[in-house]
Amino acid sequence: MIGIKDEIKMDDLPEPYDSIACEIGVENTLKVAKLFSGEQVYFPTYDAVERPIRNRKIKAEFNGYNFKFLAHKYEITERTVRDIVS
């Protein structure tokens, strides 16, 4: 027997589910909807996801003197580089 979820189409989804479904598909969107149903969910900026990786790279590339180079390369301030490597 086919369940209701198998009959849901992209056009049936309200905002914000329709935009999510465009990225991950209807089936995965329904999983997310069930998981967080009734809850208000906050997603940090995407930068927060990349930041730990960027910081590890900066630490690995730091030679004790290249604050300015790393700041330019990673588009951050020299002060931020100093904070990362300290």
C-alpha positions, 0 to 999 in steps of 0.5 A, a space after each residue: 500500500 502506498 502511503 501519503 508521503 509517497 503522494 506528496 509532490 513539490 507543489 504540495 509543500 509550503 514555504 520553507 519546505 518547497 525551497 528545501 526540497 529543491 535542494 535535497 528532494 521531497 523525501 529528505 525534506 519530509 524527514 527534516 520536517 518530521 524531525 523538527 516538526 513544531 520546533 523553531 530551528 536556527 541554522 548558524 551562518 554557513 561561515 560557522 561551518 567552514 570556520 574550524 577548517 579555515 582555522 586549522 589551515 591557518 594554524 598549519 600554514 603559520 610560520 611565526 611571521 606570516 600574519 599579513 599573508 594569511 589575513 589576505 589569503 583567508 580574507 580576515 584581519 591580521 588580528 583574527 589571524 593572531 587570535 587563531 594562532 595564539 
